[in-house]
Amino acid sequence: MKKSRTTITEIAKELKISPSTVSRALNNHPAISTKTREAVIELAKKRNYLPNLLALNLLKKRTNTIGVIVPEITSYFFSSIISGIQDLLNPLGINMIIGQSNESFEEEKSLVRTFASIRVDGFLISPSSKTKKFDHLKILTENNIPLVIFDRDCEGIEVDKVFVDEYKGAFQAVEHLINSGCRRIAHIAGPSTLSTARHRLDGYKEALKLHGLPVIKEYIVESRGFTPKHGIRPTKQLLALPNPPDAIFTINDGVAIGAMFVLKEAGIIIPDQISIIGFDDDPHSSYFKPSLSTVWQPTYELGMLAARILMKRVNTNNDLSKIRVEKLFPELIIRGSSR
């Protein structure tokens, strides 16, 4: 038979005192005598008593829990952000619950409802690639629930936001390719619904224009995702052009790895014939042959900053007249895949 959890009432009954006295003793209330406090603590340990933190926190109108929603948790990018969030929250005694939307708008909405129903103190959200409407997030702000959006923007939602300067990172990558002698530079872009993909595309175009190179429509191919398999079709499409590119800038390292696979299968020498640059600086990128040139993003710092801003909101009156929008700077990492 399954043993039930020990309660304050049971401890009180055994010691022949009131439940309120037990509660005060466990919380080190000065009105409780040392003898009574020691007796309560000793019996609580003996019975393996665990406090109902949810009930206690609800009485204080705080759960000391933050809801974190990300598109996926298996990639280095989001796992590094989560590490930054956790390392900021842990010393403060704040817990977090993590939800994975799997790039699904419906799943994201469901997670927001679930987390709100258990009364988390605030939200840290990176929207899915399918999220085009933001009513579920507006409900949070209308109910004065602190929200910080990170990595991917939700345009029109007036809340605190933390991003990496995607435009600058893309511009640096393409300018490096141009300076190394490449002239036919293609871009395997991300889904146009994503702000990050649009900003990287804008940086790509601006670098070409600034250096007097044309923006060729056929050299811009949209991927359907972010893993190596999503780099295969776009790369084959680019190689089939009458005048194939001599460089490829990809939406992320995963897609770049898929592109490198296709190039090697076709007998193309990287970077002598085609240079390639990714984005994110996945830890595995430096171990490929040739090692992958990429754009490093301060993901851990992004997570810490987003969590710090959220906790400031949680601990104040959440005055939305002073919105913070922070941009962190990326860094170009030049390796063997570019000239």
HUZITA-V366554 format. One record per residue. N is the residue number from 1. RES is the residue in three letters. PSI is psi as a letter, one per 20 degrees, with the letter a starting at -180 (999 if undefined). OMEGA is omega as a letter, one per 20 degrees, with the letter a starting at -180 (NA if undefined). NEAR is the number of other ideal C-beta (glycine too) atoms within 12 Angstrom. Layout:
[[N,RES,PSI,OMEGA,NEAR] [N,RES,PSI,OMEGA,NEAR]]
This chain:
[[1,MET,p,a,3] [2,LYS,p,a,4] [3,LYS,p,a,8] [4,SER,q,a,12] [5,ARG,p,r,15] [6,THR,p,a,23] [7,THR,r,r,22] [8,ILE,h,a,31] [9,THR,g,r,21] [10,GLU,g,r,22] [11,ILE,g,a,34] [12,ALA,g,a,27] [13,LYS,g,a,17] [14,GLU,h,a,21] [15,LEU,i,r,27] [16,LYS,l,r,14] [17,ILE,r,a,25] [18,SER,q,r,18] [19,PRO,h,r,20] [20,SER,h,r,18] [21,THR,g,r,26] [22,VAL,g,a,33] [23,SER,g,r,28] [24,ARG,h,r,22] [25,ALA,g,a,32] [26,LEU,h,r,31] [27,ASN,j,r,21] [28,ASN,l,a,15] [29,HIS,p,a,17] [30,PRO,i,a,10] [31,ALA,i,a,14] [32,ILE,p,a,24] [33,SER,q,r,15] [34,THR,g,a,14] [35,LYS,g,r,14] [36,THR,g,a,25] [37,ARG,g,a,25] [38,GLU,h,r,17] [39,ALA,g,r,24] [40,VAL,g,a,36] [41,ILE,g,a,23] [42,GLU,g,a,18] [43,LEU,h,r,26] [44,ALA,g,r,27] [45,LYS,g,a,15] [46,LYS,h,a,15] [47,ARG,j,a,24] [48,ASN,l,a,15] [49,TYR,p,r,26] [50,LEU,p,a,18] [51,PRO,q,r,20] [52,ASN,n,a,17] [53,LEU,h,a,16] [54,LEU,g,a,18] [55,ALA,g,r,15] [56,LEU,g,a,18] [57,ASN,h,r,21] [58,LEU,h,r,17] [59,LEU,h,r,15] [60,LYS,i,a,14] [61,LYS,k,r,11] [62,ARG,q,r,24] [63,THR,i,a,29] [64,ASN,k,a,26] [65,THR,p,r,29] [66,ILE,p,r,43] [67,GLY,p,r,38] [68,VAL,p,r,44] [69,ILE,p,a,49] [70,VAL,q,r,41] [71,PRO,h,r,38] [72,GLU,q,a,29] [73,ILE,i,a,22] [74,THR,h,a,18] [75,SER,q,r,29] [76,TYR,h,a,26] [77,PHE,g,a,41] [78,PHE,h,r,39] [79,SER,h,r,24] [80,SER,h,r,30] [81,ILE,g,r,44] [82,ILE,h,r,38] [83,SER,g,r,25] [84,GLY,g,r,32] [85,ILE,g,a,46] [86,GLN,g,a,26] [87,ASP,h,r,21] [88,LEU,h,a,31] [89,LEU,h,a,33] [90,ASN,g,r,18] [91,PRO,i,r,12] [92,LEU,i,a,24] [93,GLY,k,a,17] [94,ILE,p,r,30] [95,ASN,r,r,23] [96,MET,q,r,36] [97,ILE,p,a,30] [98,ILE,p,r,32] [99,GLY,p,a,34] [100,GLN,o,a,24] [101,SER,i,a,32] [102,ASN,k,r,22] [103,GLU,k,a,30] [104,SER,p,r,20] [105,PHE,g,a,26] [106,GLU,g,r,17] [107,GLU,h,r,25] [108,GLU,g,r,38] [109,LYS,g,a,28] [110,SER,g,r,20] [111,LEU,g,r,36] [112,VAL,g,r,36] [113,ARG,g,a,22] [114,THR,g,a,20] [115,PHE,h,r,32] [116,ALA,h,a,32] [117,SER,h,r,15] [118,ILE,j,r,20] [119,ARG,l,r,25] [120,VAL,q,a,38] [121,ASP,i,a,38] [122,GLY,r,a,44] [123,PHE,q,r,48] [124,LEU,o,a,54] [125,ILE,p,r,48] [126,SER,o,a,46] [127,PRO,q,r,41] [128,SER,r,r,36] [129,SER,i,a,34] [130,LYS,i,a,21] [131,THR,o,r,34] [132,LYS,h,r,21] [133,LYS,q,a,20] [134,PHE,k,a,28] [135,ASP,h,a,19] [136,HIS,h,r,34] [137,LEU,h,r,39] [138,LYS,h,r,20] [139,ILE,h,r,19] [140,LEU,g,a,37] [141,THR,h,r,30] [142,GLU,h,r,18] [143,ASN,j,r,18] [144,ASN,k,r,19] [145,ILE,o,a,32] [146,PRO,p,a,37] [147,LEU,p,r,45] [148,VAL,p,r,47] [149,ILE,p,a,41] [150,PHE,q,r,47] [151,ASP,f,a,47] [152,ARG,p,a,41] [153,ASP,q,r,31] [154,CYS,n,a,36] [155,GLU,p,a,22] [156,GLY,i,r,16] [157,ILE,o,a,30] [158,GLU,n,r,22] [159,VAL,r,r,37] [160,ASP,q,a,37] [161,LYS,q,r,34] [162,VAL,p,a,38] [163,PHE,r,r,37] [164,VAL,q,r,42] [165,ASP,n,a,27] [166,GLU,g,a,37] [167,TYR,g,a,29] [168,LYS,g,r,28] [169,GLY,g,r,40] [170,ALA,g,r,42] [171,PHE,g,r,33] [172,GLN,g,a,33] [173,ALA,g,a,50] [174,VAL,h,r,45] [175,GLU,h,r,30] [176,HIS,g,r,33] [177,LEU,g,r,40] [178,ILE,g,a,30] [179,ASN,h,r,22] [180,SER,j,r,26] [181,GLY,i,r,17] [182,CYS,q,a,34] [183,ARG,h,a,23] [184,ARG,m,a,29] [185,ILE,p,r,42] [186,ALA,r,r,47] [187,HIS,o,r,46] [188,ILE,o,a,49] [189,ALA,r,r,40] [190,GLY,r,r,39] [191,PRO,p,a,30] [192,SER,i,r,21] [193,THR,i,a,24] [194,LEU,p,r,34] [195,SER,h,a,31] [196,THR,g,r,38] [197,ALA,g,r,35] [198,ARG,g,a,26] [199,HIS,h,r,32] [200,ARG,h,r,46] [201,LEU,g,r,36] [202,ASP,g,r,27] [203,GLY,g,r,35] [204,TYR,g,a,45] [205,LYS,g,a,28] [206,GLU,h,r,24] [207,ALA,g,r,34] [208,LEU,g,a,33] [209,LYS,g,a,18] [210,LEU,h,a,16] [211,HIS,j,r,23] [212,GLY,k,r,10] [213,LEU,q,a,26] [214,PRO,q,r,16] [215,VAL,o,a,23] [216,ILE,p,a,22] [217,LYS,g,a,13] [218,GLU,i,r,20] [219,TYR,i,r,33] [220,ILE,o,a,32] [221,VAL,p,a,34] [222,GLU,p,r,29] [223,SER,r,a,39] [224,ARG,j,a,24] [225,GLY,a,a,30] [226,PHE,j,a,38] [227,THR,r,r,25] [228,PRO,h,a,31] [229,LYS,h,r,19] [230,HIS,i,r,32] [231,GLY,i,a,40] [232,ILE,g,a,31] [233,ARG,g,a,23] [234,PRO,h,a,36] [235,THR,g,r,38] [236,LYS,h,r,22] [237,GLN,g,r,23] [238,LEU,h,a,38] [239,LEU,h,a,31] [240,ALA,i,r,17] [241,LEU,q,r,21] [242,PRO,h,r,10] [243,ASN,n,a,15] [244,PRO,q,a,25] [245,PRO,q,r,38] [246,ASP,j,r,32] [247,ALA,q,r,44] [248,ILE,p,r,52] [249,PHE,p,a,55] [250,THR,r,a,58] [251,ILE,h,r,49] [252,ASN,r,a,44] [253,ASP,h,r,44] [254,GLY,g,r,37] [255,VAL,h,r,46] [256,ALA,h,r,51] [257,ILE,g,r,39] [258,GLY,h,r,35] [259,ALA,g,r,48] [260,MET,h,r,42] [261,PHE,g,a,27] [262,VAL,g,a,33] [263,LEU,g,r,36] [264,LYS,h,r,23] [265,GLU,h,a,15] [266,ALA,j,r,20] [267,GLY,j,a,12] [268,ILE,p,a,27] [269,ILE,p,r,19] [270,ILE,p,j,35] [271,PRO,j,a,30] [272,ASP,g,a,20] [273,GLN,g,r,22] [274,ILE,p,r,37] [275,SER,q,r,42] [276,ILE,p,r,52] [277,ILE,p,r,56] [278,GLY,b,a,47] [279,PHE,p,r,52] [280,ASP,h,a,43] [281,ASP,l,r,35] [282,ASP,q,a,35] [283,PRO,h,a,20] [284,HIS,i,a,20] [285,SER,h,a,36] [286,SER,i,a,21] [287,TYR,i,r,14] [288,PHE,r,r,29] [289,LYS,o,i,17] [290,PRO,q,r,27] [291,SER,q,a,28] [292,LEU,p,r,45] [293,SER,q,a,41] [294,THR,r,r,44] [295,VAL,o,r,47] [296,TRP,p,r,35] [297,GLN,p,r,42] [298,PRO,m,a,29] [299,THR,g,a,36] [300,TYR,g,r,27] [301,GLU,h,r,29] [302,LEU,g,r,41] [303,GLY,g,r,39] [304,MET,g,a,32] [305,LEU,g,r,33] [306,ALA,g,r,47] [307,ALA,h,r,40] [308,ARG,g,r,31] [309,ILE,g,r,34] [310,LEU,g,a,42] [311,MET,h,r,31] [312,LYS,h,r,22] [313,ARG,g,a,31] [314,VAL,h,a,32] [315,ASN,i,r,17] [316,THR,a,a,16] [317,ASN,j,r,12] [318,ASN,l,a,28] [319,ASP,o,a,13] [320,LEU,j,r,22] [321,SER,i,a,8] [322,LYS,n,a,15] [323,ILE,p,r,21] [324,ARG,p,r,25] [325,VAL,o,a,23] [326,GLU,p,r,24] [327,LYS,p,r,24] [328,LEU,q,a,29] [329,PHE,p,r,21] [330,PRO,r,r,32] [331,GLU,p,r,23] [332,LEU,p,r,31] [333,ILE,o,a,29] [334,ILE,p,r,29] [335,ARG,b,a,30] [336,GLY,i,a,24] [337,SER,i,r,42] [338,SER,q,a,40] [339,ARG,999,NA,27]]
